[in-house]
Amino acid sequence: MFKLTGKVLSLSAATLMVSSVISSAASMDDLIKAAKAEGQLTTIALPHDWCGYGEVIAGFKAKYPEITVNELNPDAGSGDEVEAIKANKDNKGPQAPDVIDVGLSFGPTAKADGLLMPYKVSTWDSIPDSAKDADGAWYGDYYGVLAFEVNKDLVKEAPTDWADLLKPEFANSVALAGDPRASNQAIQAVYAAGLSGGAAAGEAAGTAGLDFFKKLNAAGNFVPVIGKTATLAQGQTPILVTWDYNALSGRDTLKGNPPVDVIVPKTGVVAGVYVQAISAFAPHPNAAKLWMEYLYSDEGQVGWLKGYCHPIRFNDLAKNGKVPADVLAKLPPAESYAAAAFPTLDEQGKAKEAITKNWDAVVGANVK
């Protein structure tokens, strides 16, 4: 609730209460007025070249020029963001973040520590249940899926699913973008291979993924090198398993030399998701809520997509024809993402333990 004092909206303690989904234009108008009265939004850890954030922030500024966006430490990590909330609980100055964008695991822990303000945006129902806190404390914003980045000069017929990687024509070709004993990206790739084979989510998929890579290594197809765009271009790792947004960025960087295909596998489509949240101590709680409304609007979601990060509402946008044709043309087919699985923290934890502890014994490839 907002209390009017002349022409200026002052904020009552009720602004810190849990907000339900905005259901009318009138309530959205109230939020906009309250946010403009605050006049500022403080973000943290949003580099402009990450997920199209430069354009997203510019879009918010253009829509709400009365609100100044104060950007803290663009290169901070998720842990730094949470610490910034803790360090500024009693600080209403410019160093106190209103909002955070963090890795999935940081959402539940920050909620448990009482650091987050629950809020449900008006598009709440189109956010998958598996990617949001039921109480609205945190919610998925964008994700990537594991994909195959393929050097088309060296690979004439690209693989379309995990099982294809075992084919003899892919000898000395397949690499991971990290060491599966330490890299989350590589761990998730092994997990995805296990899911593709029909294993249940969690430890079973991790174990099955190890068995798959054991076969891949025994066949001579696995290259024990941490793959990058450069190694793909040089021919050392002609097929690289990596997050799709990294693969698409790599494709653009190479500018056709060599030409690159980015393929989302038919099965075992695993998503790695980031989440948004509002600080429980936000100096500008209404500006924070309005920022969330913008991010989860069609406009904000497409902004991330232009940066090759799939917005959490992607399936809903694609189904309703809300993704511009020129943006879609740069991406793998929309239907490739329809079956994306969002592993829970528990499933990720169990799979990670199985993979990191048993990689050496089962696969025996020293990735470096």
C-alpha positions, 0 to 999 in steps of 0.5 A: 500500500502507498500513502499519498502526501500531497503529490509525493508518494511516501512509503509505508512499512507495508511496502516490505510485505509480500506482494501478490501478483499484480493483477490490474493496470491500476496496481501497476500504475501505483507501482510505477508512481511509487518507484518514480518517487524513490527515483533510484535503483541500485543493481550489482554484478551486471556486466553490459556484455553478459546476456545482453544486459547493456541493452536491457538496462538501457531499455529500462532507463528509456522506459522510466527516465525518472529512475536513475540506475546506480550500477555497482561492481559489474564484475562481482560474483554471486557470492559478492552480491549476497555479501553486499546485502549482508554488509549493507543491511542498515545502509540506505546509501548508494552501496546497498543493492536493491536487486541481485542476479545470482546462480541458482544455489544462492537463491535458497541460501539467501532466503534461508538467511532472511536476506530476500524480499518475496515478490511475484511479478505479473508474468509469474504463472509463465515461469516454470515451477521448477525454476522459482521459489513458491513464496516468491523469494527468488525466481529464474531469469535466464538459462543456457542449455548444454549444446554441441559447438561443431567445426563444420569444416572438419565435421561434415555431418554434425551429431544431433544427440548424445548417442551420435558422439559414439560414432566412429567418424567422430574419433578424436573429436569430442571435448568438454569445456572444463574438467568434470572433476571441478567445472560445473559446466563439464559436470552438467554435460556428463549429467546431461549425457546420463539423462539422455540415456534414460537414467533418473535425475540425480545420482543415477544420471550422474553414474550413467553419464560416467558410463557414457564417457567411459564408452566415449573414451574407450572408442577414442572419440573423447579428447581430454582437453579443456575445449574453447572456441580457439581449440575448436577453430584449430581442429584440436576439439572439432566438437565441443560440449558447452553452454549454448550461449558460449557456443553462439558467442563463439560462432559469432567471434569466428565470423565463419572462419571456420563455419560453426553449427550450434546444435541442441541435442534431441534428448538430455537437454539440461538447463543451467539457470540464474535467478533474480531476487530483491534484497529484504533491505532494499532502499528502493523496494518499489523501484526493485519491483518495477525492475523485476516487472520489466525483466519479466515482461516480453520486452525484458525477456527478449533483451536477454535472448538477444544476448543469447541467454534464453529467458526463463519465459522462452517457451511461453514467448515462442508459443505466442509468437513474441520472439522477433524473427531476426532474433530467432534466426540466430538461434537453434530451433525454438522447439529444441528448448521445449524439453529443457530440464531444470535440475533441482539443487538436490539433483545437482548435488547428488550428480556432482558427488557421483561424477567428481568422485568417480570420474578417474576410476570410471572414465580415466581421462585426465582432462586439462 
